[in-house]
Structures are given as structure tokens and as C-alpha cells.
Amino acid sequence: MDIYMFRKPNRRIFDLALEKAGLNPEEVWYIGDDYECDVKGDLNAGLFLV
């Protein structure tokens, strides 16, 4: 199990998820419900927000 010392909206958590999934930001649609954590974070990571 990996432990990381960062969380949303830190861009690194989104980059790490993309890396583990083997995907590029333009291949992912992100669905979130919290402006601070989800919207800011995914936009910083270059994801498409739904």
C-alpha cells in the first residue's frame, strides 16, 4: 500500500492517478462535487470536468 502526503486539490494527486491508470489528461472526464477540491484540482491537472 502506498501512502502519500498530499490530497486534492494538489495537482500531484491527479497526476499520480493518471500515471497509475496509464492515461493522459485529455483521455479522462472527471466528475466532482466540491469546487475547492474537485474543480480547482482537475482543472490544474488538465482534466475535462463533467
Contacts in CASP RR format, 6 or more apart in sequence:
PFRMAT RR
TARGET T0000
AUTHOR 0000-0000-0000
METHOD contacts of the structure
MODEL  1
MDIYMFRKPNRRIFDLALEKAGLNPEEVWYIGDDYECDVKGDLNAGLFLV
4 12 0 8 1.000
4 13 0 8 1.000
4 16 0 8 1.000
6 12 0 8 1.000
6 13 0 8 1.000
7 13 0 8 1.000
7 37 0 8 1.000
8 14 0 8 1.000
8 37 0 8 1.000
8 38 0 8 1.000
8 41 0 8 1.000
9 36 0 8 1.000
9 37 0 8 1.000
9 38 0 8 1.000
9 40 0 8 1.000
9 41 0 8 1.000
9 44 0 8 1.000
10 41 0 8 1.000
11 41 0 8 1.000
11 44 0 8 1.000
11 45 0 8 1.000
14 25 0 8 1.000
14 30 0 8 1.000
14 41 0 8 1.000
14 42 0 8 1.000
14 44 0 8 1.000
14 45 0 8 1.000
14 46 0 8 1.000
14 47 0 8 1.000
15 45 0 8 1.000
18 24 0 8 1.000
18 25 0 8 1.000
18 28 0 8 1.000
18 45 0 8 1.000
21 28 0 8 1.000
25 45 0 8 1.000
25 46 0 8 1.000
25 47 0 8 1.000
25 48 0 8 1.000
26 46 0 8 1.000
26 48 0 8 1.000
28 47 0 8 1.000
28 48 0 8 1.000
29 47 0 8 1.000
29 48 0 8 1.000
29 49 0 8 1.000
29 50 0 8 1.000
30 38 0 8 1.000
30 42 0 8 1.000
30 47 0 8 1.000
30 48 0 8 1.000
30 49 0 8 1.000
30 50 0 8 1.000
31 49 0 8 1.000
31 50 0 8 1.000
32 38 0 8 1.000
32 39 0 8 1.000
32 42 0 8 1.000
32 49 0 8 1.000
32 50 0 8 1.000
38 49 0 8 1.000
39 49 0 8 1.000
42 49 0 8 1.000
43 49 0 8 1.000
END
